């Protein structure tokens, strides 16, 4: 179901009214939560199938007759004194039709509401909008209360949920909605991995379980693992049988290449350095691609993820390693005239699709050194999210105090919108 700006303003107005009712019961409570740490990739096996560097001229004349769709999502966090909002926007660009914008053209949960468990349950019972996300896809609320949790190291204080987890889930949920819109196009390009494999999905990452889980009816942050795995399973069902590639453009936090022994040959070293993928690609570029204008491809690689997620609350397996297809990937070093370069990982579940799509994806490059298909949806999804952020601020500021940094961000976005820059 499509949504208009008026629909969204009305939902936010109702939310503001309900929050203001609760406001009289408790005074100036400010949520506390612990930011999620970046812990790198989950357990994977990687194999470099070909250790030769391939060079591709992407600047020679010629076009592609492929029909292509690309998607991306973006999120922002708006902080207030009683609750935090995760605002999500997205875009689908197609060579066959106009843009499709999330949530305006598709509907879906575009606003995650994180606060205290009591407040969330009160709001959830008062507001019945399918667009407002008070809980994850397996039914547990986005609650920021700090409680005692039991861990292998003993009892410690931990938030029931993390805001970063809410944002990760809602972006993946929105991407899945956009993927459902793809039907006519031959190739689907996702800005990001085909499916995420964060370390939270591995049992090497231990979640604490609340001591009073039965009393509060919430299992804490482990429910993020269950929800994320559920969304990934949905993603795998959606892309099965489609020609799909994922283009990962932020490699500074990825450390896959250092786990491939023969990478030493490409960087001219006897030992594998403990470096990020971006740093290793910089070394490879200096050694093998210094005179190249266009693409240098490292690979293909074979990536097999080992993930098993079980819901302890209902004793049910959500996602198993056998559910995850093998991915094939190239690391791409893109150089434009003048020596400026960018790094990417391009991946697919089909080696044939991967090989056939490289030339299509990089057939057009923007001034920010991104494939055009990625740049369009990256920029547009951010614009949508900024607009939703400002609408949320503008409506809710009359009902609840927006915290300083979010207020400054809203003012900055307002200036961008009025100047036409956003």
Secondary structure as UniProt FT lines:
FT   HELIX           5..23
FT   TURN            24..25
FT   STRAND          44..48
FT   STRAND          53..56
FT   STRAND          68..80
FT   STRAND          84..94
FT   STRAND          100..102
FT   TURN            103..106
FT   STRAND          111..115
FT   HELIX           117..126
FT   TURN            130..131
FT   STRAND          132..133
FT   TURN            137..138
FT   STRAND          146..151
FT   TURN            152..153
FT   STRAND          154..159
FT   HELIX           163..179
FT   TURN            180..181
FT   STRAND          187..191
FT   HELIX           199..201
FT   TURN            203..204
FT   STRAND          209..210
FT   TURN            211..212
FT   HELIX           213..216
FT   TURN            220..221
FT   HELIX           222..239
FT   TURN            240..241
FT   STRAND          244..248
FT   TURN            252..253
FT   HELIX           257..259
FT   TURN            261..262
FT   HELIX           263..267
FT   HELIX           277..288
FT   TURN            290..291
FT   STRAND          294..305
FT   STRAND          309..311
FT   TURN            312..315
FT   STRAND          316..319
FT   HELIX           321..323
FT   STRAND          327..335
FT   TURN            337..338
FT   STRAND          341..348
FT   HELIX           351..361
FT   TURN            362..363
FT   TURN            367..368
FT   HELIX           372..396
FT   TURN            397..399
FT   HELIX           404..419
//
